[in-house]
Amino acid sequence: MATCERGCVPAVRFCQRLNRLKTLDDDLMVTSMKRCLTMVDLALLGVGGMVGSGLYVLTGTVAKDTAGPAVVLSFLIAGIASLMAALCYAEFGARVPRTGSAYMFTYVSCGEIWAFLIGWNVVLEYMIGGAAVARAWSGYLDSMFNHTIQNYTENHIMKWNVPYIAHYPDLLAAGILVVATIFITFGVRVSSWLNHIFSAVSLVVILFILVFGFMLADPVNWSQKEGGFAPFGVSGVMAGTATCFYAFVGFDVIAASSEEAKNPQRAIPMATAISLCMAATAYILVSTVLTLMVPWHSLDPNSALSDAFFRRGYSWAGYIVAVGSICAMNTVLLSNLFSLPRIVYAMAEDGLFFAFFAKVNPVTKVPVNAILVFGLLMAVMALIFDLEALVQFLSIGTLLAYTFVAASVIVLRFQPEKEKTSSKANSTTSPNTNYNPELSPEASESQIIAQDSGELKEYESFSDKLQLVEMQKTRERSAPGVLKARWEPYLGRLLGNFEPGEVVAFSVLAVMVSSVSLCAVFVFGNNQLQLPTWSFAVLIVVFGSTFLLSLVVIYAHEPHINTKTFQVPLVPFIPGASILMNVFLMLKLSPMTWIRFTVWVAAGLLVYFGYGIWHSKEGLRELQPKDMAARYVVLPSGSLVETVQSVQPNGHTKSQHRKSTIDNPPN
């Protein structure tokens, strides 16, 4: 038995290394970057990240092929679903105002390897998203000039026929990315002002579309004569919701910018809510105008808005729409180029990625190396890859990040507070107390101990110590992660003996597993698996009940209440719903997307185990020797034990002295 335990120790230590959490600095506002972004700057960054080419292309595509005029409802439901994910990002951005977005949030709550994989996938998402937008920007501009650029490139420069590779090198797309990369290196203020300009033009064009479009609206286009408001039924509305959900991807740029925000505790939640509401309003109103101007079944999916004005006899309005479309795509491009280097910088700063990318320019206060390298890589992707091949891989990493951030909100909300023992406290206890087991009890009654707040307090008498014990017991009954008092009569026997936060951690895992199982039955049960009706119903009831029961068990525990920063309401139900929605959308993706995702994750694991795990700053911090620390321990019998302990470099705690054991007097 002892041999088995010794053999398991290396495996346990290895798992602990993979799941170690990031230690945050005492002052999270201190940064090598420049805190200069206001709430307006962040809100416009969010609007620019969400209101892009989707407004000019996605509205017509979903209306014609999926939902009809009910695309309005699809955007409304998708906006509400996106709001659940956005609230989770807003809480983390306000609570942990550091760059890195989903990577950082996962690192402080779930563990190192999960954070690395999230960051690794988000990096690829931003690279693909930026390259795809550049290709769309180039194609849209080229179409305005009758594809002159494409014809010249194919006839005079180069043309090839290779699977997943574009038929010709898109020099215009690569060029715009290089120019945008150079502007991003000038600093956050330059990037912000560029985004302001393009966002302002885009919003003016949207306002023009709404005003002029409502003047041309004809309610007959929603009547039964043209197929009705929802010609594809409820299933069409929900299918359209799944597609429209991707239109709101981009709000995470706000959380990625939290280290450069002036007042992140207030600005991040406000900017997230404002930008998402503005984007949802724009999508809903534009889709309303579009389907009222012309019959939904006659829309041109590639240029719905321009074609709608042209068919109503206002071809000149199409040029205004084209200007707005290009400006909107520019804002998305800037959003991708702005967020990507900061996530790479955060990973490099933690030692999980190459240190070359962690350098910040002392003048512009931005990670120039990360901006230049990944901006050029994005330009190369836009140069040679086809737009369709790029878009097929999009979204899986983003949905995975949303899922982990929602789970992280639950974990942190019910996580017990950690003891804060400063180095100063340790040094005070260790060298100056002259710990000697032979000292008299009278001489030992004055001890320095650390409170939860991190402050030091000296207790002169044993009665003071007893008061401390009673206060500690009261605090423990209402501490985060502990079963609520009103639930103890029902769940106390079953869950009352676990450590604080332990039941919540297992319940979050149950939420994740039941979500995947429930969505898999919904997506694959009738078609691929061909389950009988009774087994389909039984599996839905079992997995659905497990999902709801896990959320109820989490809710039965005391949460961490923080009035200083924004907190997601109705935890764990809102994050749980977000997890369910994200998992459902991931399982709807094509098998080829999952194969590419698996290959990319395997490449990431090679980078992590080849470099990241050996250079992790958290790993190096664990190897540093720690000082002596004194503490009081209350035994189950009620005894008060006073010990001095030394934490060894390998993580073991060795008790050097037990000074006294004092039994509580009987009542």
N, C-alpha and C positions, 0 to 999 in steps of 0.2 A: 504493500500500500504506500509506504514511504517512498519507494523507488518510483512508483507511478506519479506521485505528487511532484517529486524532483524532476521527472521527465516532462511534466506539463508546465513547469515554470517558464522555460524559454518561449513556449507558445503563448502563454498568458502575457508575458512582457512584450512580445511582438504585437499582439492585438492591442495592448495598451498604447504602444507607439503609434499604431495606425489611427487610433481613436482619441489621441490627446487633443485637448481643447486649446484654443488660443488664449493667452493671458493678455488682457487689455491693460493699457497704461492707466495710471490714476487720473491723469488729465487728458481726456480724449480730444480736447480742443487744440492741443499742441501738435503742429504738423510742419513738415518742410515745404508744403504747398502754400498757396496764397488764398486765404479765406476772403473772397470778394464778391461772391454770388448772392444776390438778394432773392427774395421769394419770387419776384417778377421774372428774374433771369431763369430760375429753376422751372417755373411754370411754362415759360416759352420754350425751354429745352424739351420739356415733356410733350408739349403740343407739337413741336417740330418732329419729335421721334415717332408720334402716333399718326398725325395727319400728313400722310405722304401720298405716294402714287395710289394707295388703296382707295382714297376718296374719289379719284378720277377713273379708276379701272374696276376696283372690286365691287362698287355699288352696282354698276351695270351688269357685271358678270353674274352676281348672286341673284339679281332681280330677274334676269332673262332665263337662267338655267336652273335655278334652285327654289326660289321663294316667291317670285312675282312681286307685286307691290307690298306684300307682307315682309319684304326685306327690312322695312321700318321696324317691325317687331324683332326681327333677327338681330339688328344692331342694338336694340334696347336690351334684350336679354344678354347679348354678348358684353355690353357695357357693364351690366350688373355683375356678371361673372368675373369680368376683369377687375371690377372694383374690389372684390374679395381678395384677389391677389395683390392689388395695389395697396390696400390697407396694411397687409403684412409687411410689404416693403417699407411703407411709411413708418411703421413702428420701429423697425430695425434701423432705418436711416436716422431717426431721431434719437434712438437709444444708443446706437453705436455709430457716431458720425465719422466713419473712416471710409476711405475709398475701397472699392472691391465689390460692392453690391452683394449679390447672392453668394459669391465665394466667401466674403467676410462673414456674412450672417451664418452660413453653415459651419464655418470654422469655430465660431465662439459657442456653438450649441450642439453640433452633431459629431464633429471630429475632423481630423486632418485629412485623411484620405478621401472622405466624402467631399470636403471643401475643394480639394485639388481637382477631383473629377468634375465637380460643378463648374469651377473656374475654367478648366480645360475645354469643356463643351461650350460654355458661353463665349469663350474666345473664338472658337470656330463659327458659332452662330453670328457673331458680329462681323467676322471676315466675310462670310458668305452673304450676309445681309447687305453689307456695304458694296460688295462686288455686284450683287444682283441689282441693287438700286442704280449703280453706275451704268450697267448694261441697259436697264429700262430708260434711264435718262438719255443715254446716247441714241437708243432706238426711237424714242419719242421725238427728239430733236431732228433726227435724220428723216423721219416720216414727214415732217413739216416741209422738207426740201426735196420730197419725192425720192428719198433713199439715194441721194447723190453720193454721200460719203461711203455707203456700203458698196455701191457699184464701182466707185473709183478704187477702193481698197482691193476688191476682188479682181479687178482687171489689171491694176498696175503695181500692186504690192505683193499680196499673198492670198492663197485660197487653199484650204485643205478639207478632206472628208474623213474625219476620225470620230468614232463614237464618243459622246459626252464632251467633245471639243467643238467650239464654234466654227462655222464655215469660213470665217475670216477673222483676223486679229482686230479687236475693237480698240483702235488707237485712241478714239475720242473718250471712251469710258476710262481707259487707263490714264489718259492725260488729266481728266477732271479729278481723279483720285489723287494724282501726284500734286496738283495745284492745291487741292483742299488739305492735303497732308502738310504742305509747307505753311499754310495759314494757321493750322492747328498748333504748330510748333512755336508760334509767336506769343502764346500765352492764353490763359483762360478768358481774359477780357476781350481779346480779339475774336476768339471763337464765339463768345457770347454775343458780341455786337453783330457779327455776321449772321448768327442765328436770328437775332432781332430783326434784321433787315429782311431776310427771306421769309420769316414768319409773318411780318407785317404785310408784305405784298401778298402772301398766300391767303391771309385772313381777309384782306380787302377783296380779292377775287372771289372768295367764298361768299362774302356779303353780296357782291354783285350777282353771283349765281342765284342766291336765295331771293333777292328782291326782284330781279328780272324774271326768274323762273316762276315765281308765284303769280306774276302778272300774266304769264302765258299758260298757267295751269288750267286743266280741263278735268273736272270731276268724273266725266264720262269714262276716262281711262281706268278708273277703279270700279266701274260698274260691271254687271254680269255680261254685258254686251262684249266686253274685252276679256272676259274670263274671271272677273271678280277680284276681290282684294287678296285672297289667299288661294290661288288656283292649285297649288301643290299640297294644300292642307297643312295640318300640324307637323307632319313629318318633314315637309319642305321648309317650314319655319325653323325647326330644330337643326336640320342639315345646314341651312343658311347660317344659323347661330355658330355652328362649329367653324365655318369658314370666316365669318365676320369677327370671331374672337381674335384672329391673328392681326386684324386691323389695329387693335389696341396694344399690341406688343411694341414696346418702346418707352413706357413710363419708367422703366428701371434706370434710365439715364439719370433721373433725379436722385435716386439712392446712390448711384455711382459717383455723383458729384458732391456728396455730403461732406467730404473732407475739405471742399473749397467753398462751402456755404458759410455765410456770416453768422447766422443764428439757426443751426440745423434743427434744434429741438422744436422750433416753431415753423421754420420755412419748409422743411421737408414734407410734413403731413399736409400743410396748406397747399403747397405747390402741386403735390400729387393729386389731391382732391380737385383742385381748380382745373388742372390740365386734363384730367380724365373726363370731367364734366364738359369742358369745352370741346374735346374731341368727340365724345358721344353725341353732343348736341349737333355738331357739324355733320357727322355721318347720318344721323336720323333725319335732319332737315334736308340735306342734299338728296338723300334717297327718296324722300317724299316729293321734292320738286321734280326729280328726274322721272319718276313713274307717273306724275300728273301731267308732265309736258307732252309725253308721247306714250303710246301703248307699250306695256312692258315687254311684250313678245316681239316687238320690232326694234329693240335696242341693239346697238353695235357694242359687243362686249369690250372691244379694244379701245374705243374712244367714245364712250356713251354720252358724256356731257357735250362734247363738241358736236357730235352727230345730232344730238337732240336740238340744239340751237340752229344747226344748219337746216334741218328738216322743217323747222318752224319759220324759215326764211331770214334768219339772222346769222349768216355765215361769218360776219365780222366778229361776233361774240366768241366764235371758236378760237380766235387768236388770243383773246383775253384769257380764256380757259387754259390754253396751252402755256401761257406765261405763268399762270398760277400753278399749273402742274409741275413745271420745271422748278419753280421756287420751292414747292412742297417737297420735291425729291431732293433738292439741295439741303433742306433742313434735316431730312432723314440721313443723308450722307454725312453731314456734320455730326449728327447724334452718334452714329456708329463709330466714326473716327475719334470722337471725343471720349466715348466710354471704353472702347477696346484697350487703349494703352494704359488706362488707369487700373483695369483689372489685372493686366500683365504686371504692372508696377506693384500692385498689392501682393501678388503671388511671389514676385522676386524679392520684395521687401521682407517677406516672411521666410525666405530661404528655400521655398519650394520650386522656384524657377530660377533661371540663370541670373546672377547678380548684376550682369551688364545692364539689365532692364530696370534696375532699382535706382539708377542715378537720376537725380532731378537737376535740371539746369538752374544755376544760382540766380540767373537774371529773370528768366520767364517763369520760373517755379513750376515747370511741367516736366514729365518724364520724356525727354526728347528722344532718347534712344528707342524706347518702346514705340513712340509715335512714328518715327521714321521707318523702322524695320517693318512693323506690321502694316503701316500705310502702303509701303512698297509691295509687300506680299499681297495685300488686297488689290493693288493695281495689276499685279501679274495674273491673279485669278480672273479679274474682269477682262483682261486682255485675251485670254485663251479659252475660258470656259463658256459654255452656252448658258443662257439665262434659265432655260427649263431645267437643265442639270443642276444648277445652283439652287433653285427654289425647291427642288425635291428634297433636299437635305435640311431645309430650313425648319425651324420651330421645335424639333424634338429636344434640343438642348435647353431652349427657353422654357418649355413646359416642365422639364425635369427640374430646372432651377426654381420655378414657381412652386413646385411640389415640396422641395426641400425647405424653402423659405417658410411656407405655411406650417410644415411640421416643426421647424425651428421655433416659430412663435409659440406654439403650444409647449414645447420643451422648456423654453426659457421662462414662460409665464408661471410654470409650476415648479421650477427648479429651486431648491433651497439655497439660501444665501451662503456664500463661502466665507470662512473666517478670514479676516484681513489681519495679518500679522506682519508689521513692517520690520525692516531690517534694524531700524532704530530700537524697536521694542525688544528684538532678539538680543541685540548687543547690551541693552540695559539689563536683561535678565541673566545673561550668561556670565559676563565677567564680574559684575558688581555684587551679585547676591551672595557669592562665596558659599555655595551650597555645601552643607555639611550635615550628614545624617545625625550627628551627635549633638546638634544644637538643641537647646531646651524649647519646649512648646511655646513658652512666653516670648522667646526671641524670634520665633518663626511666624507669629501671627500676622505680621505685616508683610504682605506679598504684593508684587506687581503682576497684575493680570490684564489681559487684553479683552476689551469689550467688543461687541459686534460692530460698533461704529469705527473701530480702529483706534480709539483713544485709550490712553492708559489711566488706570485708577488704582489708588492704593487703599486697601481695606485694613483697618487697624485692629478690628476685633472679630471674633468668631461669629457674633450675631450679624455683623454686616455680611459675612460670607453666606450665612443662612438666608438672608434676604436676597442675596444674589441668586442663590439656588432656586428660591420660590419664583423670582422674576423670570428666571430662565425657563422653568417649567411652564409658566403662563405663556411666555413667548413661543415655546415649542408647540403648544396646543393650537396656536393660530399662525404658525410658520408656513411659508409656501411649501406645497407638496404634501402636507399633512391632511388626513381625512377631516372634513368639516364636522363640527360637533353634531349638527342635526342629522348627519348620515351615519353616525356611529352606532345607534341602535340597530340599524339594518345591515351595515357593511363592516362594523367594527370587528366582529369575530373573524371575518374572512380577510380583511385588508389592513386591520389595525396594527399588525406586528411588523410591517415592512418599513424600511428606511424612507424618510421624506423624499419624494420625487421618484422613487423606484417603481411604484405602481403606474405612475403617469408615463414613465419611459416605456414600460411594457405595453401600455394601452396605446401609445402613439404607434408602436410597431404593429399592433393589432389593427389599428386604423389603416395603415399603409397596406398591409397584406389583404385585409378584407376589401379595400378599395380596388386593388388590382383584380382580385377574384371576382367581385361583383361586376366590374366593368368588362372583364373577359367573358363572363357569361352573357352579358347584354350584347357585346359586339360579335362574338363568335358562336354563341349557343345555338342559334337557329340555322345558320348557314354552314360554317366550317365544321362544327362539332355535331350538328344535326341531332340535338338532344330531343327526347320525347317531351311533350308538354308538361307532364307531371314532374319529371326530373328538373326541367328548366325552372318551374315554379318553386320547387323545393330548394334548389341552389340559390335562387334569388332571395327567398325568405331567410335562409341560413346566413348567407354572407351579408345581407342587408341588416339583419338583427345583430350580427357581430359588430358591424360598423357603428350602428346606433348605440349599442350597449357600451362599446369602448369609449365613445364620446361622453356618455352619461357617467361612466366611472371617472373619467378625467374631470368632469364638471363637479363631481362630489368631493374634490380636494381643494384645499385653500390656494387661491392664486396669489401671485406677487402683485401688490398694488403700488403703482408708481404715479404720483400726481404731477411729477415734474415734466414728464414727456408723454407724447401721444401713445395710447394703447388701443389695440383693436378691440371693438366691442364684441360681446357674445362669444368669447373664447370658451371652449374649443370648437363651437359650431360653425362659425364663419371660416376659419382655417380648414376645418374638416370638409366643408362643402367645396372649398377651393381645391383641396387635394383630390376629391372625387372627380371634379370637372377636368382637372389637368390630366389625370390618369386616363379618363375616358377619351380625351382628344389624342393622347399619345398612342393608345391602342387602335385608333382609327387611321393612323399613318400606314403607309405602304410597307410591305415586308422588305423591299430594297432599302428603304430609309433605315430600318432597324439593322440591316446587315452593315451598312456604311457606319452607323452609329457604333456598332460593336467593334468594328475595325479601328475607329478613332479612339474609343475607350482603351483598347488594347495598346495602342501607341502611347496614350497618356500614362498607362501603368508602367510602361518601359521608362518613360521620363521620370516618373515619381520614384520608382525603386532604383533607378540608375543615378539619380541626382537629388531629388527633393527630400527623401527620407534621411539622407546623410547630411544635408545642409540646413535642415529645418531649425529655425531659431528656437522653437519650443523644445526640440530635442537637445540643443546645446544648453538651454536654460536648465533642463533636468540634470545635466551633468555637473552643474555648479554646486559646490558644497554649501550647505546651509548651517546657520548658527544654532546654538542651543535655544530652546524655547520652554518656558514654564507654563503649566496649565493645571486647572482643576478638573477632575473627572467625578461625576456623580454616578455611583454604582446603582444597579437596580434595587439593592437592599436599602438604599438611602444613604450609604456611606459617602463621605466626601474625601476623595483621594487627591493629594497634591503631588505632581510629578514634574521632573525636568527631563525633556527628551531631546535627542539629537537626531536630526534627519540626515541619513547617509546619502551619498551621491547616487546609489542604486535605487533610491526611493524607499528603502526600509527605514522604519523608525525604531531606534534603539533607546530603551529607557535606561538612563544612567543612574538616577537616584529616585527613590521613593521616600519623600521626607516624612510624611505623616499620614496616618489613616485615622480619621476622627468620625466616629459614629454619631448620627443625629440623635439627640435626646428623645426619649419616648414622649408621645403626646399625653 
